[in-house]
Amino acid sequence: MLKKRVPILILLFCFASSALAEARVDKNVVYGMYSGLALLMDIYYAERPNGYGVVFIMGSGWHMPLAYSGGALKDAAANNNFLKTLTEAGYTVFTINHRAAPRFRHPAATEDAQRAVRFVRHNAKQYGINPDRIGGVGGSSGGHLVSMLGTLVGKGDPEDPDPINRESSRLQCVVAAAAPSDLAKIKTEPGLMAVTSFVGIPARVTNPGTAEHKAYREVSPVTHVSAGDAPFLLIHGDADRTVPFEQSELMEEALKKSGVEVKLIRIPGGGHGGNFEGATDPPDYLGETVRWLDRHLGVSRGPAK
């Protein structure tokens, strides 16, 4: 009985934590207002900025508690090893809140993530970054959202009265860790619970043409892959019992078929969350993340000193 009542935050992917070196942080920047609800981001500035920005989305199973004291998703990034690594590499990092289930269903979270990219792009000069080369990093449900940003067309509306909404929401480079890619194929109990609540429809999608089938195609990044998508670095533990390793294999296959550059880093023995708990001798996925972003965003490191 207790199992059924556990809040659906089981896709939370907080990566490994480590205290960030002191650096400038702009807290609670409003990147949009939705029906009176403020959408907030925190902006972390590098001590030695390289002129490029990364939108960083923490995992939460797309869910947050229904309480005034429920906390802010963006705050979970403050002691995160991915964030620490990115700022040390010179990236300006934008970590966001988004509307969450169970109160909000798809496509709310995706639309908020798109709004965040548009906001960053529109204000790129203020933040000292290149508006044409923006990367995305996320884990678990956050990895799903940056995957959507890397595959959806995301064109702005030139007639929108809000100039931010005229901007593109497309990312130029994606790093997705333990990310759901085909939500209809997630059959683990915790994954299935979170997905069903997020989509709002049970995953009975065997019959093409049904509302369920269309909904799950719409919410799955793998169905949006096409030539010209952002290059993807996928990182996944092969012992993940929440979002199976197969999810990254499916995304890798789809990207390769479309001619999109992709690399999948397998974490032997790695589970879901933390620093891939249970992993044995994991590869340097943090270093690979920086190298991937550098290469595809155009960062020049110069000769080693």
Helices and strands as residue ranges (DSSP letters): H 2-5, E 25-34, E 37-44, E 53-57, G 73-77, H 81-88, E 92-96, H 108-122, H 124-127, E 134-139, H 141-151, G 163-166, E 173-177, G 183-185, H 189-199, H 211-219, G 221-224, E 232-237, H 246-257, E 262-267, H 285-297
